[in-house]
Amino acid sequence: MDIEPLTPTAVKSYNKLLKKIVNKPALELFFEVGIELIEVEPDKHLINRIVQDLADRKNLDINDLNLYLRQINEFYNASIASYDLVDTQDPVETDLAKLEKIVHALMQLESVEKNREIMISICDNAIEIIAKEYGFWEELNSIVVYDELMAHIASVFGEMTALNTGFFSFMDISQMLKKGATEDEFYAFSMLMTIVLASYNEVRKYRYEFMQEEESPSLGALVNPYMKTKVARLFSLGIEPIDQDDFSYTALGISKKNKKQLLELGSDMALYYYDFEEEDACLEFFAVVHAWRALSELEIPEAKALFVDLLRELFESEDDLDWMPRLFKKLIKPFRATMFDESVEYILDEGEHEWFRAEFINLLHSMLKNTEIDEVALSRVFEKLFKQCKNPVVNASAIAVCKDEKLTEHYLQIKKLYEEKCVLKALDGDLEDVELAFEMRSERSTVRNLGSAKLIEESFKEKDTVAPLRAEEKIGRNDPCPCGSGKKYKKCCLNKIF
């Protein structure tokens, strides 16, 4: 999903929200996001601290928490996109103009003195972060002669003269603001601060990627933090229990007391994505999956947001799409009855991945089947969706439910969507299929033409002929699939067990 930069309109709405949630104006948080991007270690980032702070609030309803986390994340991503808007080495005037509008809108939200206070704080904070990040914090506080300090810092940055100049820009801006810079100078300062932070961010991306390549943690280092906890038992289970719906994690001694450890393991994507050798049993990978299942079995409230985020991430990264949705249906089941409002939000959100939205249409269908919502509520959602949605996958998913439940009141809307070519016919048929399902006709009058449907049908037929996996085979996640497809097991028949 592409993240759009902030806009002047969005800035105003976010300002009200951020003051309510984190007691900070949008300008301050915007600059803090830019500062935290300098850091190489992602676990120290501002967003992590905000999430933890919100999660620790005792009086915050879980639904409000999920909403706030989503909104904070949106602002965070939009801020990063704003910093990425301009190539500081070769700026494009149109992009620079967009950034100027964003900064100008942020500056208009607070009083002169509040802007001064924010900018001084940000400059001083940036100076400290950069000095510590590049290893000259001690010298910055000990070298007395200014020329010597300039020479030392210049040696630190070497050929990266833009970073050297940017650092001293922060020092100069801070001093001028403290001495009483004019209101007219504030805007120029704030724009300069944004560009400098963007410069550091560009360098940080390359630096962090290099460090990741050079200093990728070993599997032992990733696993070690869990070994002295109860969740260590999950690392010996492997693949066998995963297709056993009656497998009990409480019988292993895992309880709600282990919530923190389970959430940490279930969120450990470094372990999940670890590049195992072909001969490995991938016990560590399956430990992450077992953590998800244990969280679901114990009905840990925080797990709901984790499962939603996992589904979103795996769709957006196009990873393991064949089995994750199947597992998601099982994982989310204990929380499903309370998820109507947020499911509707995801379904109607054009910014979400199409298959992510489709999964929540299926979730609403499951809620209807289990009498957790009524047909009227579901019908209202589809009425709103069909009026605004042009995505063929999302529309086809909703139409499939309409056919199954015979929601004939939507026929005219559905007919219009087919006419506008806003339905993926290969997914669930053409308009005549809908009319047959609605009992508006008894037989077809045309030959079905579903585009790629034939390929899809052949694919399913091929998968249906695969012999079921025997638990004792102990196939590794990265092993060649036993069906003979030539693919890795995780990309082929692993989905059979979920």
N, C-alpha and C positions, 0 to 999 in steps of 0.2 A: 504494500500500500504506500503510495506516494504521500509524503507529509508536506503540506503547504506551509510557507512562512506565515508569520503573523500579518494581519492587516490592520489598518487604523480602526476599523469597525470592531474587529475581534479584540483589540487591545482594551477598548472601553469595557466590554462585557467581562473580559478576564480580570480586569482590575477590581471590579466589585466582588467577583468570586474569590480571588486570591486573598483579599483583605479579610473575607469571612473565614476562609479555610486555614490560612497560614499566617494571618495577621501581618501581611506584607503587601505593599503596593506592587503593581505589575513591573514598574521601572526597576525596582530593587531586585525582584526575582529574575527579571530578564538579564540584568548584569551578572547576578550570581550564577546563573546557568552558564554564561560565557566564561566566568572565572573557573568554575569547576571543570570545564572542558579541558583546561590546561593540564589537569592532573592525569597522570598515566594510569593510576590504579582506579578502575571503575567503581570498586566497592566503596570508595570515599565520596562519590558524587552526591551532590545536593539532593537529587531525586530520591536516592536511597534513604537519606536521612528524613526527608519529608514523609515518605511512605512509612518508615518506622515510627515517626512521631504520631502520625494519624492512627496507625495500628495500635499504639499504646494508649490511646484515649479511651477511658473506661465508659464514658457516657455517650459514645458514638454508635449509633445504630449500624448494623452490618450493611444494610442497603445504602445508607448514606456514605459509609466508608467506601464501598465499591464505586459509587458515583463520584466521590471526591478524588479517589485514586485515578479514575479514568480522566477526569477533567484536568488534574495536575499533570498527568502524563501527556495529554494533548497540548497543554501550554508549553511543557518542557520540549516536546518534539518540534512544535512550531517555532520555538525560540532557536533551537539548533538549526532548523531550516533557514531561519533569518540570518544567522551568522554565516551559513554556507551559501547564502544568496550571492555574495560578491567574491569573485576571484581576486584576492588582494594583490596578486602579482600582475594581473591583466584585467582590471575591472571594466565591466560593461556598463555604460552610462544608464541604460534602462534599469538594470538590476540595482545600481547604486541609488537611483531615484526611488525605487521601491523601499530600499532600506532606510533612506532619509525620511520617508513618510512614516515608517514604523517608529523610528526613533522620535520623530516630531510628535507623534500621537502619544507616545509614552511620557514625553516631557510635559505635555499639556495636562496630565492627570493630577499633578501635585502642585503645591505652593512652591514659590521660589526657594524658601528656606528648607523645605523638605527635600527638594531636588538637590540643593547644595549638600545637605547632610548625607543623602544617599550616595552621591558621587564621590564625596571625600572618603566615606567608608569603603566604597567599592575600590577606589584607587589604592588605598592603603592595604586592603585585603589582597588585591591583585599583586602588589609589590611583594608582599610576604610569600604568597603562593608561588610566584615565579622564582623568587630568590631561593626558596627551599627546593623547588622542583629542579632547578639547574645548579644547585649546590653552592650558592654564594651568600646564604643568609647570614652566616657568621661574619664574613668579610663586610657585608653591608652595614653591620652594626659595630664593627671594630675599626675599619679604616676611616681615619679622620680627614685626610686630605682628599678633596673632591676629585682632583685630577687623577690621583692614584686609584680611586674607586672606579672612575670611568675607564681607566686603562685595564683594570682587573676584570670588570664586567664585559668589556669588549673582547677580552681574551676568552672568556667563557663562551660567548656566542659565536666567535670566529667569523666565518663568512656570512652568517645569518644576521646581516646588518639591520634588517627590518625588525627583528626581535630586540636587538640592542636599542635601536631608536625608540621602539614601542615601550620598552621598560622605562626609559627616562621620560617618555611622554607622560606615563602615569605619575611619576615623581613630580614633574612640573605642574601637571593639572592639579594634583593634590595641594601643592604649595600655593598656587594661584587662588584656588577656591578658599583655602584657609585665610588668605590675606584679604579676600573680599572681591573676587571677580564679579563682573557685572552680569546681569541677567541675560544680556545679549550673547555673552560668551558661553553661557551654559550649553546652549544647543550645539555649538561647534565642538565643545569639549566632549559632550555625550556621543556625538557622531564619531569623533576620533577614538574614544574609548571602545566603541563597538568595532571599528575597523581593526584596532590593535588586538582586541580579543579574538577576532576572526583570523588574524595572522597567526597567533599562537595556536589556534585550533587547527589550522591547516598543517602546521608542523607536527602537532600532537598526533594527528591521524597517522602520519607516516612513522612517527617514532613509536607509537603504541603497536602498530602492526608489525614493525621490525622486532620489538621486544617480545611480542607474542610468538613470532616465528623462532626466535633465538632461545626464549626461556619458557617454552611450553612445559607446564608441570607434568611430572611423571604420574602414572596411574596410581602408584603407591601414595604419592603426596595428596592426590585427590581423595583417596579412600581413607587415609589415616585418621582424619577428624571424626569419622563415624565409628571407629573400631572400639572405642571405650564406652559406647552407648548401646541402648537396647536395639537400635535399628541395625546394629552390626549383624544381627541374625538374618536380615533380609539379603545379605551378600552371599549367603550359602544356598539360597533357594533355587536360583536358576530359572529355567524356562518351564519346568514341569507343572508347577501349581497354577500357572497363569490361566489355563483354560478350565480350571476347576472353580465353578461359581460358588461352591460351598466351602472353599478353602478359608480358614479362619486365622486372622492375624492376632486376634485376642488370645487364641489358644497358644500362640507363641510367646505370650507375655507382653505383647505390644498393647499399650493403652493410651488414653487421652493425655496421660502424664508425659508421653513422648511426642506431643504435638509439635514442639519447636524443632526437634530433630527430624521428624517426618517431613515437615514443611521445607526444611533446609535441603534434605536429600531429594525430595520431590521437585525442588526448584534448581537442582544442580545440573544445569545444561552442559557444563564442561564434562561432567561424567557421562551424561547421556550421549553427547556427540563424540566421545573419545574414539579415536581411530584404533580400534582393536586389531590385533593380528588375526589372520585367518584361522589359526589353530586355537584361538582363545574361546573359552566357553561363554564369554561376555556376561559373567555373573554380576559385574558392576552395573552394566546397562540394565539388566533385569531388576537389580536392587532399586533403581529409580522407579521403574514401573510398579514394583511391589509397594513402594512408598505411596504412590498414587492410590493404589487399591486399598492400602491400609487406611489412608486418610478418608477415603470414601466409606469404608466399612465402619469406621469410628464416627463418621458424620461430623468431622471437624469443620466448623463454619468457614474458616479462612481458605479451606481447600476449594471451595466453589470458584473463587476468583482465580486461583491457581489453574484449575482445569480449563476455564475459559481462556486464560492467557496462553496456555499450552496449545489449545486448539487454534487460536488465532496465529500464533507463531509458526506452527507447523504447516498451516495453509499458506502463509505468506512466504515461508522458506521452501515450500513445496517438498517437504521432507516427510516420508512415511505416511503419505496421504491415504494409502490403501487400508491401513488398520486403525489409525488414530481416531477417526470418527466413530468407528464401532466401539472402541474402548471408551470414548467420551460418553456415549449413551449410558454405559454401565456406571461410570464414575460419577456422573452428575445426578443419577437417579435419586439419592437421598435428599437432594436440594431442589429438585425439579419443581415441586409444588409451589415454591416461593419465587420462581424465576419468571413469571409472566411479564412484568413490566420491563425488566432489563432485556428479556428476549425480544420484545417488540422493538426496543431501542436499537438493538443490534440489527434486526431485520430491516428496519427503515433507514439505517445509516449507510448512505451511498459510499462512504469512505472505507467501509469494511470489505474484506475479501468476499467475493461472490459465494464461494462454497462455505465460508464461515457463516454467512447469512442464511444459506440454505440449511445448514445444520440446525439453526435455531427455529426455522420453519418446521423441520422434522420434530424438534423438541416440543413445540406447541402442539403438534399432532399427537405426540405421545401423552401430553398433558390432557388433551381432549379424551383420548382413549381411556385414560385412567381417572376420568371425571374430576380432574384438578382445575379445569376451566370448562365453561360451557360453549356450545356451538355459536351462540350469539357473540361472545367475546372474540372468538377466533374469526368469525365472519367480519367483524368490524376492522380487525387488523388487515385482512385481505382486501377489504374495500379501500382502505387508505393506501396500501401497498400498490394495488393495481392502478391507482390514479397517478402515482408519481414514479413508479419504477420502470426503467427501460432496460434493465439487465436481463438478458435471456435466461440465464441459469436460475436466478432468483425467481423470476416469474414462473418458469417451468416447474420449479420445486413447489411453489404455492399452488399452481394449477393441479399438480398431482394429488395434493391433499383435497382440493375441491372435488376432484373426480372421485376419490375414495369415499368422501363423506357426502357426496351428492349435494354440494352447496350451489344449487342451480341459480341462486340469486345473482351470482357473479358472471353469468354467461355473457351478457353484453360487454362487460369490461374485458373478459377473456377473449372474446371474438375480436375486439378492437386491438388487443395486444398482438394477436396472430396476424392481423392485417398490417400492423406497423412493424412486423418482423422483430418483435421484442420477446420471443419465446424460443428456447432451444428445443426444437421438435425432437432431436435425437435423444433427448433426456426422457421425455414422457409423452411423445406422440403429437399428432396434429389436431386441428380443430374438430375433425370428424371423430377422432377418438374421444374427445371431450363430449361431443354430442351423443355418442354411443353410451358413455358412462352416465350421462344425465338422462338417458332413456328418451332422447329427443328424436332418435332415429333407431331403426332396427338393424340396418346393415350399411356398409360403406357404399359410396357412389363413385369414389375415385381410388386410384392406386396409391398406397401409402408411399410418400417420399420423405424420408426422415434424415436425409443427408448422411451423416457418419454413423447412423444407428446400426447399420450392418456390421461395421467394424467393432462397435461396442458389444453387439450380440455375440460376435465371434470370439471376442476377448473373454466374455463371461463363460461361453461354452468351453473354451480352452481351460479356464480355471476350474470349471466344474468337473473336469476329467482327472484332475490331480488327485492322486491317492492321498488319503488323510495321513497327517504326520503322526508317527508313533513317538510317544514321550521318551522311550528308551534310546532313540536315535541321538538325542542331545546335539541337535544341529546348532552351531554357533550363529549369531546374528549376521556375521559377515562371511559365513561359509557359502559355498556354491549351493543353490537351492536343489534339493533332492528330486525336484520334478523334471530336471534336465533343461530348464529354460536358458541356462547360462548366466542368469542374474544372481546377485547375492540374495541369500535367504531373506534378509530384512526387506528387500525390494520386491519380493515375489510372494511366496506362500506363508510368510510369517503371519499375514493377516488371517489365515485360516483358524488360528488359535484364539483370536480375540473376539 
